[in-house]
Amino acid sequence: MPAFAFKIPLYPFHLWLPEAHVEAPTVGSVVLAGLVLKLGGYGFIRFSIGLFYWGGVPYLNLIYLFCLFSMLVSMMCAACQLDLKRIIAYGSISHMGLVTLCIFLGTQAGLESAMIMMLGHGFVSSALFILVGGLYERYHSRNVRYYGGLYRVLPQYGTFFLLFVLLDIGIPGSPSFVAEFIAFIAVVQESFFLSLLLIGPILMGVGVSLLVCSRVLFGLNDQKYFLTYETIYVNFLF
């Protein structure tokens, strides 16, 4: 399991992913988000569940808490980032934590939601990296402080950026919404208390995504404003 936890990845085995996305070109980030991360999920389904599931049954509650912790901490880290690629990378870590949790439920609904989520995340996350890559090619910066009110300058770009952010957080009709709806039903059937714990990381992910999107597309290009926002989260976490 640790090998697949590195690959998918889960916190605290995630340290390689944000650095890889930052250093990689846009094509590398697309391949990494669309294909490489899914190998960890495939490994969990094919080996951990297919071959060794009953050996891990006594540790399922620990695995569930580990996945929830990975989702929560990764979104808290995303809230502190200034690099757009790092923010998307930490969002991917949170999504993969939910995928892992669904896989280890060991039910048909859990596996279906995990597969739908991996497929949807592969397309949406790759599209976000392409959009950020195009922004970097034009303005040579991925720093959130640099942008503000981008929708007024690039309305068509802003429309696509907003659309894929909404698809990423799971608006009704999107693959993420379908996957998370099935996942929530599967988690409730497993444990009602676990479903209550799951609400927090999901809502935090939605809040961070909308906050960053509103800052980039509709905010003011005022560094002092964002420094205040950054300082609040840094002081809260550290």
N, C-alpha and C positions, 0 to 999 in steps of 0.2 A: 504493500500500500504506500509506503513513503516514496517509492520511485514514481508512482502515478500522481501522488500529491505534489511532487516537484513539477511534474509535467503540466498539470491542469491549470494553474497551481493553486495551492491553499496557503493561507497564512500559517506559520511564518516561513514557508518554503517558497515564497513568492518573490524574493529579493531580486532574482535575475530578470523578471519580466519587465518592470518599469525601465530598468537600465537598457534592456534589449530594444524596447520600443523607442526610447529616446535616441539611441545610437543608430538604429536601423533606418534605411530610407523608407519611403512610403510603401514601395512594393514589399519590402521585408516585413513591415508592420502588418500589411494585409495578409500575407502568407502566415505570419505568426498567429494573428487573431482568427483567421478563417480556417486554418488547418492544424497547426502544431498543437494548440491548446486542446483541440478535440481528441487528440491521441490519448491524453490522460483520461478523459471520459470513456473512450473506447476500451482502455485498459481496465478501468473499474468494472465496466459492464461485462467484458469478455473473460476476465480472469478473477477479479475480486468477488464478483457476484456469481459468475458462471461456475467457478471451481472451488472457491474458498468461503462461500457465504456463511455456512454454518459454523465455521471456525471463528468467525468474527461476530456472531450473534451476542455473546456476552459483553461485547464492547460497543454495541450499537448506540447506546445513550451517550457514550463518550464521543463517538464520531459525530452525532447530531450536534452536540454542544460545540465541538471543534469547528464544524461547518458554519454554525451561527456566529461564532466568534470571528471566523475569517470574514464573513460578510460584513459584520459591524465594524471591525477595525479597518478593513480596506476602504470603506466609505468614509470613515473618520480621517484616514490618510489622504483620500482624494480631496476632502474639503480643505486640506492645508496646501495643496499643490498649486503652483503657478503655471506649470507647463501643461498645455492642453493634451499632449500625448500621454503624460503621466496620469492625468485625470481619467482619460479613457481606459488606460491600462488598469488602474485600480478599480474602475467600474467592472472591467472584465473579471477581475479576481472575485468581486462580490457575486457576479452572475455564476461563476464556476463553483463557488461555495454552495449556492442553491442547487446547482446541477448535481453536485456530489451528494448532498442531503437527499435529493429525490432518488438517486440511484440506490443508496443504501436503505431506503425504505423497503426495497425488495418486493414491491408490488407492481402490477402491470401499469397502473396509473402513474406511479412514480417513474418508471422507466420511460413511458410515453412522454411525460412532461419533460424529462431530462433530454430526450432526443430532440423534441421540438424546440426546446430552449437552446440547445447547442446549434441546431441548424439556423434558427433565427438570429442568434448572437453572431454567428459566422458572417452573415450578410450585413447586419446592421453595424457591427463594430468595424468591419472592413470599410464600409461606406464612410463612417466617421473619420477613420484614419486617412482616407482619400481626401475628404474635405479639409481636414487639418493640414495635410500635405500640400494641397493647393494654396491654402492660405499662407503657408510658410514660403512657398516658392514666390509668392507675390510680395509679401511684406518682410520676409526673412526674420520672423519672430514667431514663437509659439507661446510667449508670455501673455497671460491673461491681462496683466496690467496695461499692455500695449493697446488693447482693443477696447472699444466702447462705442455703441451705436453703429455697429457694422451693418445692420440692416438698412440704414439710410444710404450707405455707400454702395452696397452690393445686395440689392433686394432679392434677386433670384437665388444667390448663394445662401442668403439668410433663410429663405424659405426651405431649401433643402436641408440646411443644418438643423433648423427647428424640427422639421419632419422626422429626421433620423434620430434626434434626441428623444422625441415623443415615442417613436417606435422602440427605442432602447429602454425607456422606462415602462413600456407596456400599456399604451392607450388601447381602448377596446377595439378589437378587430385585428390587432397586430399579433405576430407569432409569440411574442413575449407575454402578451395578455393571456392567450390561450394556454401557454405552458404554465404560467404562474397560477392561473385559475385551477387547472388540473392538479398542479402541485399542492396548492392550498387544500383542496379536497382530500388528496392523498395524505397530507400531513395531519389534517383533522381526524381522519379515520385511524391514524396511528396514535396520536396523542393530542388532546385539545390544548394542553399546557404548552406543548411544543409549537403549536400553531400561533399561540399568543406571543411567544418569544420571536417568532418569525416576522411578525408585523413590523417591529421596530427597525430592523435592518432594511427592509423593503421601503418603508416610508422615508428613511434617511437617504437611501439611494435616489429616490424621486426628488427629494428636496435639494440635494447637492447638484443633481443634473439640471434642474430648472434654474437654480441660482446661478450656475456658471453660464447657462445658455442666455439668461436674461442679462447677465453682465456683459457678455460678448456682443450680443445682437442689439440690445436696447438700452444698455447702460451708458453712463457718461465716461468719457476718456479722462478720468480723474484718478491719479495714482493715490492720492490721499484717502479717497473713499475705499479703494480696495485694500490699502494697507490696514485700515481699521477692521475690515472684514477678516483679513488674514490674521491680524493680531489676536482677534477674539478666539479663533480656532486654535492657534498655536498656544495661547495661554491656557485654554481649556484642556488641551491634550498633554502639554508638557510642563 
